[in-house]
Amino acid sequence: MADIGKEVQRAAAYLTQGELVAIPTETVYGLAANAYDEVAVVKIFEAKNRPAFDPLIVHTHAVSEVKNITREVPDVAYLLAERFWPGPLTLILPKAEHVPLLVTSGHDSVGVRIPRHPLTLDLLRQLPFPVAAPSANPFGYVSPTTAQHVQDQLGSRIPYILDGGSCAVGIESTILALNGNEVEVLRLGGLALEELEEVVQISKARIKTSSSNPAAPGMLSSHYSPRKKVLLGSIEENLNLVDPARVGTISLRKNFPQVPMEQQIQLSASGDLGEAARALFSALRSLDEQPIDLILAEPMPEHGLGRAINDRLQRASFQG
């Protein structure tokens, strides 16, 4: 049986030496480097083939550490942190002078969060610096929710993967921009809007995408995409337009008799959107490996984590 303590210490040693480490979080696996070391941060962009205009999220282990990463922490940030950290929430705040512009893609603000995974929290406590960590996958592809996903795609490019099992949430963090008392959603994610609205007022209408120079990660119109084309809409209707033997399907809990069973994935037999979120990226990866031409996906109910699942499916299916 692996010695978890030694594995965390090994990960800390690599990060301290300026190397990359894949780390588990409750959302997806991240590709971490010392957030204050520009040379190390460059390695993230190189390993992922990530464009420099797409900013990174900085991870730390305690609310008290956030003031070292930012110039200002408004009252609403403390309110949100008290309720939702550690957890799948990223806050965009004015960056401290010593946070490299490479991390923020030139923006004067930085995304910060405290992840909920116990291994990564232990790791962050051992480090004298926070880590910058986007998802640990080639840029634009489906995010990894297991250590094996990381190994399959980035294993040859990074020295170490800290294996923390399967991710409990399975989709990236919700990102909020804080402008005074106004709270703007930049990315839907693992924290449902209904939960946030118990604490703050959310401007839902301002959720948006960007084709370049996004203010936060995951805002690009095309993202989280498998190699196979994804068509989002009514699966029943779209099956009339294609050869059912050559497609895969992703639904909440429906079966389609005309499609081979091994090419169908139901995200949650009980209709649980949390379970569906955990299964989404693995479903896209699984169908991407099948001998099919097209992935048909149906929208989820527009509430709770269904909104974030639909966001990921829309970006995966975006054709420009």
C-alpha positions as CSV (number, residue, x, y, z in Angstrom):
1,M,0.0,0.0,0.0
2,A,1.3,3.4,-0.9
3,D,2.6,5.7,1.8
4,I,0.4,8.8,1.2
5,G,2.6,11.0,3.4
6,K,5.7,10.2,1.4
7,E,3.8,10.8,-1.9
8,V,2.7,14.2,-0.7
9,Q,6.3,15.0,0.4
10,R,7.6,13.9,-3.0
11,A,5.1,16.2,-4.8
12,A,6.2,19.0,-2.5
13,A,9.8,18.4,-3.4
14,Y,9.2,18.5,-7.1
15,L,7.2,21.7,-6.8
16,T,9.9,23.3,-4.7
17,Q,12.4,22.5,-7.4
18,G,10.4,24.3,-10.0
19,E,8.8,21.2,-11.6
20,L,5.3,20.4,-12.5
21,V,3.0,18.0,-10.5
22,A,-0.5,16.8,-11.3
23,I,-2.6,17.3,-8.2
24,P,-6.1,15.9,-7.3
25,T,-8.9,18.3,-6.4
26,E,-12.6,17.8,-5.8
27,T,-13.3,19.3,-9.3
28,V,-10.7,17.9,-11.7
29,Y,-7.0,17.1,-11.7
30,G,-4.8,20.2,-11.9
31,L,-1.3,20.7,-13.4
32,A,0.5,22.6,-10.6
33,A,3.6,24.8,-10.4
34,N,4.9,27.4,-8.0
35,A,2.7,30.4,-8.8
36,Y,5.5,32.9,-8.0
37,D,8.1,31.1,-10.2
38,E,7.7,32.3,-13.9
39,V,10.1,29.7,-15.2
40,A,7.9,27.0,-13.6
41,V,4.7,28.6,-14.8
42,V,6.0,28.6,-18.3
43,K,6.2,24.8,-18.1
44,I,2.5,24.6,-17.5
45,F,1.8,26.4,-20.8
46,E,4.3,24.3,-22.6
47,A,3.1,20.9,-21.2
48,K,-0.6,21.8,-22.0
49,N,0.1,23.6,-25.3
50,R,-2.0,26.3,-23.6
51,P,-2.2,29.8,-25.2
52,A,-0.7,32.6,-23.0
53,F,-3.9,34.6,-23.1
54,D,-5.8,32.0,-21.0
55,P,-5.2,32.8,-17.3
56,L,-4.5,30.3,-14.5
57,I,-6.1,29.8,-11.1
58,V,-4.0,30.1,-8.0
59,H,-4.6,27.6,-5.2
60,T,-3.8,28.0,-1.6
61,H,-4.8,26.2,1.7
62,A,-6.3,28.9,3.9
63,V,-8.3,32.1,3.8
64,S,-5.5,33.8,5.7
65,E,-3.2,33.2,2.8
66,V,-5.4,34.9,0.2
67,K,-4.2,38.3,1.3
68,N,-0.7,37.4,0.2
69,I,-1.9,36.7,-3.3
70,T,-4.2,39.7,-3.7
71,R,-4.1,43.5,-3.0
72,E,-7.6,43.6,-1.6
73,V,-10.1,41.1,-0.3
74,P,-13.6,42.7,-0.2
75,D,-16.1,41.8,2.5
76,V,-18.2,39.7,0.1
77,A,-15.2,37.5,-0.6
78,Y,-14.9,36.7,3.1
79,L,-18.6,36.0,3.2
80,L,-18.3,33.5,0.3
81,A,-15.1,32.0,1.6
82,E,-16.7,31.3,5.0
83,R,-19.5,29.4,3.3
84,F,-17.9,27.7,0.3
85,W,-14.1,27.2,1.0
86,P,-12.6,24.8,0.8
87,G,-14.7,24.0,-2.3
88,P,-15.4,24.4,-6.0
89,L,-15.4,28.2,-6.0
90,T,-12.9,30.6,-7.6
91,L,-12.9,34.3,-6.8
92,I,-11.4,36.9,-9.1
93,L,-9.6,39.5,-7.0
94,P,-7.0,42.3,-7.6
95,K,-3.6,40.6,-7.8
96,A,-0.6,41.3,-5.6
97,E,2.4,42.9,-7.3
98,H,4.5,39.8,-7.0
99,V,2.0,37.5,-8.8
100,P,3.5,37.2,-12.3
101,L,1.5,38.6,-15.2
102,L,2.1,35.3,-16.9
103,V,-0.2,33.7,-14.4
104,T,-3.0,36.2,-15.0
105,S,-2.4,36.6,-18.8
106,G,-1.7,40.3,-18.3
107,H,-4.8,41.0,-16.2
108,D,-4.6,43.0,-13.0
109,S,-6.7,40.4,-11.3
110,V,-6.1,36.8,-10.3
111,G,-8.4,33.8,-9.7
112,V,-8.0,32.2,-6.3
113,R,-9.5,29.2,-4.6
114,I,-9.0,26.7,-1.8
115,P,-9.5,23.2,-3.1
116,R,-11.3,20.6,-0.9
117,H,-9.2,17.5,-1.6
118,P,-7.4,16.4,1.6
119,L,-4.2,15.3,-0.2
120,T,-3.8,18.6,-2.0
121,L,-4.7,20.7,1.1
122,D,-1.9,18.7,2.9
123,L,0.5,19.4,0.0
124,L,-0.3,23.2,0.0
125,R,0.3,23.4,3.8
126,Q,3.8,22.1,3.2
127,L,4.7,24.6,0.6
128,P,5.9,28.2,1.2
129,F,4.1,29.4,-1.9
130,P,0.7,28.9,-3.6
131,V,0.4,26.9,-6.8
132,A,-1.0,27.9,-10.2
133,A,-3.0,25.0,-11.6
134,P,-5.2,24.7,-14.6
135,S,-6.7,21.3,-15.5
136,A,-4.1,18.6,-16.2
137,N,-4.9,17.9,-19.9
138,P,-3.9,19.2,-23.3
139,F,-5.4,22.6,-23.9
140,G,-9.0,22.4,-25.1
141,Y,-9.5,18.7,-24.4
142,V,-11.7,17.0,-21.9
143,S,-10.6,17.7,-18.3
144,P,-9.2,14.7,-16.3
145,T,-11.0,13.3,-13.3
146,T,-8.6,10.4,-12.5
147,A,-4.9,10.1,-12.3
148,Q,-5.0,7.6,-15.2
149,H,-6.6,10.3,-17.4
150,V,-3.6,12.5,-16.7
151,Q,-1.1,9.7,-17.3
152,D,-2.7,8.8,-20.6
153,Q,-2.3,12.4,-22.0
154,L,0.4,14.2,-20.1
155,G,2.4,11.4,-18.4
156,S,5.4,11.8,-20.7
157,R,5.5,15.6,-20.1
158,I,5.4,15.8,-16.3
159,P,7.6,14.2,-13.6
160,Y,4.9,13.3,-11.1
161,I,1.2,12.7,-10.6
162,L,-0.2,12.7,-7.1
163,D,-2.9,10.1,-7.2
164,G,-5.9,11.1,-5.1
165,G,-8.5,8.8,-6.7
166,S,-11.6,9.9,-8.7
167,C,-12.7,13.6,-8.4
168,A,-15.8,14.0,-6.2
169,V,-17.4,16.9,-8.2
170,G,-16.1,16.1,-11.7
171,I,-16.4,19.6,-13.3
172,E,-14.3,22.7,-12.8
173,S,-15.0,25.4,-10.2
174,T,-17.6,28.1,-10.5
175,I,-15.8,31.4,-11.1
176,L,-17.1,34.7,-9.7
177,A,-15.8,38.2,-10.4
178,L,-16.2,40.6,-7.4
179,N,-16.7,44.2,-8.4
180,G,-17.5,46.0,-5.1
181,N,-20.8,44.4,-4.0
182,E,-21.6,43.2,-7.5
183,V,-21.1,39.5,-8.1
184,E,-20.7,38.4,-11.7
185,V,-20.5,34.7,-12.9
186,L,-17.7,34.2,-15.3
187,R,-17.9,30.4,-15.5
188,L,-20.6,28.0,-14.3
189,G,-19.1,25.1,-12.4
190,G,-19.2,22.7,-9.5
191,L,-21.1,25.1,-7.2
192,A,-24.7,25.6,-8.2
193,L,-26.1,29.1,-8.5
194,E,-28.9,28.2,-6.1
195,E,-26.3,27.6,-3.4
196,L,-24.5,30.9,-4.1
197,E,-27.8,32.8,-4.1
198,E,-28.3,31.8,-0.5
199,V,-25.4,34.1,0.3
200,V,-25.1,36.7,-2.4
201,Q,-27.1,38.1,-5.3
202,I,-26.0,36.8,-8.6
203,S,-26.2,38.5,-12.0
204,K,-27.1,35.4,-14.1
205,A,-27.6,37.4,-17.3
206,R,-24.0,38.3,-17.4
207,I,-22.6,34.8,-17.8
208,K,-20.6,35.0,-21.0
209,T,-18.0,33.5,-23.3
210,S,-14.9,34.9,-25.0
211,S,-12.9,34.1,-28.1
212,S,-9.7,35.8,-26.9
213,N,-8.2,37.4,-23.8
214,P,-10.7,35.8,-21.4
215,A,-10.9,37.3,-17.9
216,A,-10.9,33.8,-16.3
217,P,-10.2,30.2,-17.3
218,G,-12.9,28.2,-19.1
219,M,-14.5,31.2,-20.8
220,L,-13.5,30.3,-24.3
221,S,-16.4,29.4,-26.7
222,S,-14.8,26.1,-27.7
223,H,-13.3,24.1,-24.8
224,Y,-13.6,20.7,-23.0
225,S,-13.8,19.0,-26.4
226,P,-13.1,15.4,-27.4
227,R,-11.7,14.6,-30.8
228,K,-15.0,13.3,-32.0
229,K,-17.6,16.0,-33.0
230,V,-20.3,16.6,-30.4
231,L,-23.9,17.4,-31.4
232,L,-26.0,18.9,-28.6
233,G,-29.8,18.7,-28.9
234,S,-32.6,16.2,-28.9
235,I,-31.0,12.8,-29.4
236,E,-34.3,11.4,-30.7
237,E,-34.5,14.0,-33.4
238,N,-30.8,13.8,-34.3
239,L,-30.9,10.1,-34.7
240,N,-33.1,10.6,-37.7
241,L,-30.3,12.4,-39.4
242,V,-27.4,9.9,-38.8
243,D,-26.5,6.2,-38.9
244,P,-27.3,5.0,-35.4
245,A,-24.6,2.3,-35.6
246,R,-22.0,5.0,-36.0
247,V,-22.9,7.3,-33.1
248,G,-22.5,7.4,-29.3
249,T,-25.0,9.0,-27.0
250,I,-24.8,10.9,-23.7
251,S,-28.1,11.3,-21.9
252,L,-29.2,11.8,-18.3
253,R,-30.9,8.4,-18.1
254,K,-32.5,7.5,-21.5
255,N,-31.9,4.5,-23.7
256,F,-32.1,4.5,-27.5
257,P,-32.9,1.0,-28.9
258,Q,-31.4,1.8,-32.3
259,V,-28.0,2.6,-30.9
260,P,-25.6,-0.2,-29.7
261,M,-25.7,-0.4,-25.9
262,E,-21.9,-0.1,-25.6
263,Q,-22.1,3.2,-27.4
264,Q,-24.7,4.7,-24.9
265,I,-23.8,6.4,-21.7
266,Q,-26.5,7.4,-19.1
267,L,-24.9,9.9,-16.7
268,S,-27.3,9.0,-13.8
269,A,-29.9,6.3,-13.7
270,S,-31.7,8.2,-10.9
271,G,-31.5,11.6,-12.6
272,D,-29.1,12.9,-10.0
273,L,-27.3,15.9,-11.5
274,G,-24.4,15.7,-9.1
275,E,-23.8,12.1,-10.2
276,A,-24.2,13.3,-13.8
277,A,-21.5,16.0,-13.3
278,R,-19.1,13.5,-11.9
279,A,-19.6,11.2,-14.9
280,L,-19.6,13.8,-17.7
281,F,-15.9,14.1,-18.6
282,S,-15.3,10.3,-18.3
283,A,-18.3,9.8,-20.6
284,L,-16.8,12.1,-23.3
285,R,-13.4,10.4,-23.0
286,S,-15.0,6.9,-23.2
287,L,-17.0,7.7,-26.3
288,D,-14.0,9.4,-27.9
289,E,-12.2,6.1,-27.8
290,Q,-15.1,4.2,-29.5
291,P,-15.1,3.5,-33.3
292,I,-17.9,6.0,-33.9
293,D,-18.2,9.2,-36.0
294,L,-20.3,11.4,-33.8
295,I,-21.4,11.9,-30.2
296,L,-25.0,12.9,-29.6
297,A,-25.6,14.6,-26.3
298,E,-28.9,15.9,-24.7
299,P,-29.1,19.0,-22.6
300,M,-29.6,18.5,-18.9
301,P,-32.3,20.2,-16.8
302,E,-31.5,23.9,-16.4
303,H,-31.1,23.9,-12.6
304,G,-28.4,23.0,-10.1
305,L,-25.4,21.4,-11.7
306,G,-27.4,20.9,-14.8
307,R,-26.5,24.4,-15.9
308,A,-22.7,23.7,-15.6
309,I,-23.1,20.4,-17.4
310,N,-24.9,22.2,-20.3
311,D,-22.2,24.8,-20.3
312,R,-19.5,22.1,-20.8
313,L,-21.5,20.3,-23.5
314,Q,-22.1,23.6,-25.4
315,R,-18.4,24.4,-25.4
316,A,-17.5,20.8,-26.4
317,S,-19.9,21.1,-29.3
318,F,-19.0,24.6,-30.4
319,Q,-18.0,24.6,-34.1
320,G,-17.2,28.3,-34.6
